[in-house]
Amino acid sequence: MDNTLKYAMKLAFLNQLYGKKLITDKEYNVIKSDLMKKHKIVSEQ
């Protein structure tokens, strides 16, 4: 499976957890940052 697709699937799951208030803002940001590093995703700023 493509690296970007794996990242997208994990991010979608993370967004579901956050949307259902099962994780905090801080936890969301830490996990998202870790996912970006592991999958070598660069954010545009």
N, C-alpha and C positions, 0 to 999 in steps of 0.2 A: 504494500500500500504506500502511496506517495506520502512523503513527510508532511507536506502542507495539509493533506486530507486528514492525517492523524491528529495534527494540531487543531484543525477545525472541529473535529469530533470531540476532542477533549475540552475545547473552549465552549462548545455548545452545552456539554454536560455541566461544566463549571457555571455557565450562565443560568442553567436551570436551578442549580443549588442556591445561587445568589438570589434569583427571582423568588424562590420559595422561602427565603430568609433562613436557610439552613446554615449559611456561613456569613460572617461579618464582612464589612467593606475591607478591613485590613487583611483578612484571610483571602478574600477574592483577589486583591492586588498582589499579595505574596505568591499565591498559586499561579496566577496569570503570568507574572514576571518569570517564575521558574519554568513554566511551560514554554515561554518565548525563548529562554536561554537554551533549554534542552532541544528544541526544534529549530534553533537558529533563525528565529523570526525577528526581523528588525522593524521597530515601530517608526512610522513617519511622523516627524514633529516639525 
